[in-house]
């Protein structure tokens, strides 16, 4: 089920940071310091490495961003 939340950006050592929702982190069983694939253009997409269809999603996101480059 899609969820929409608002997050505030904070600065950490002059680096902008947005926290991930705790429930999302727990659901995907993410570990501290585990690399997360992040894709961005005019949108930002985070795909959990534990997602069963991660590779397929990554390819779809890459294609979407390439196909829509400059449109948004």
C-alpha positions as CSV (number, residue, x, y, z in Angstrom):
1,X,0.0,0.0,0.0
2,X,1.5,3.4,-0.9
3,X,2.2,5.7,1.9
4,X,2.9,9.5,1.8
5,X,4.9,11.2,4.5
6,X,6.6,14.5,4.8
7,X,10.2,14.7,5.9
8,X,12.4,17.7,6.8
9,X,15.8,18.0,5.4
10,X,18.6,18.6,8.0
11,X,22.2,19.4,7.6
12,X,24.9,16.9,8.9
13,X,28.5,18.1,8.4
14,X,27.3,20.5,5.6
15,X,25.6,17.6,3.9
16,X,21.8,17.6,3.4
17,X,20.1,14.6,5.0
18,X,16.5,13.1,4.9
19,X,15.7,10.3,7.3
20,X,14.0,7.1,6.1
21,X,10.7,6.1,7.7
22,X,11.4,3.6,10.6
23,X,8.6,1.3,9.5
24,X,10.0,1.1,5.9
25,X,13.5,0.4,7.3
26,X,12.2,-2.3,9.6
27,X,10.0,-3.9,6.9
28,X,12.9,-4.3,4.5
29,X,15.2,-5.4,7.3
30,X,17.9,-2.8,6.4
31,X,21.1,-2.7,8.4
32,X,23.1,0.3,9.5
33,X,25.6,1.5,6.9
34,X,24.2,-0.9,4.3
35,X,24.5,0.6,0.8
36,X,21.1,1.8,-0.7
37,X,20.7,2.3,-4.4
38,X,19.4,5.8,-5.0
39,X,18.3,7.0,-8.4
40,X,17.5,10.6,-9.1
41,X,16.8,13.2,-11.7
42,X,13.8,15.4,-10.9
43,X,12.6,12.6,-8.6
44,X,14.4,10.6,-6.0
45,X,13.9,6.8,-5.8
46,X,15.4,4.5,-3.1
47,X,15.2,0.8,-3.7
48,X,15.8,-1.5,-0.8
49,X,18.6,-4.0,-1.5
50,X,16.4,-6.7,0.1
51,X,13.5,-6.2,-2.4
52,X,12.8,-9.5,-4.2
53,X,12.5,-7.7,-7.5
54,X,15.3,-5.2,-6.9
55,X,17.1,-5.7,-10.3
56,X,13.9,-5.4,-12.3
57,X,12.9,-2.3,-10.4
58,X,16.3,-0.7,-10.9
59,X,16.2,-1.3,-14.6
60,X,12.6,0.1,-14.8
61,X,13.7,3.2,-12.9
62,X,16.8,3.7,-15.0
63,X,14.7,3.5,-18.2
64,X,12.1,5.8,-16.8
65,X,14.6,8.5,-15.9
66,X,16.4,8.2,-19.2
67,X,13.2,8.3,-21.2
68,X,11.8,11.3,-19.3
69,X,15.1,13.3,-19.0
70,X,14.4,17.0,-19.3
71,X,10.6,16.6,-19.2
72,X,10.1,17.2,-15.5
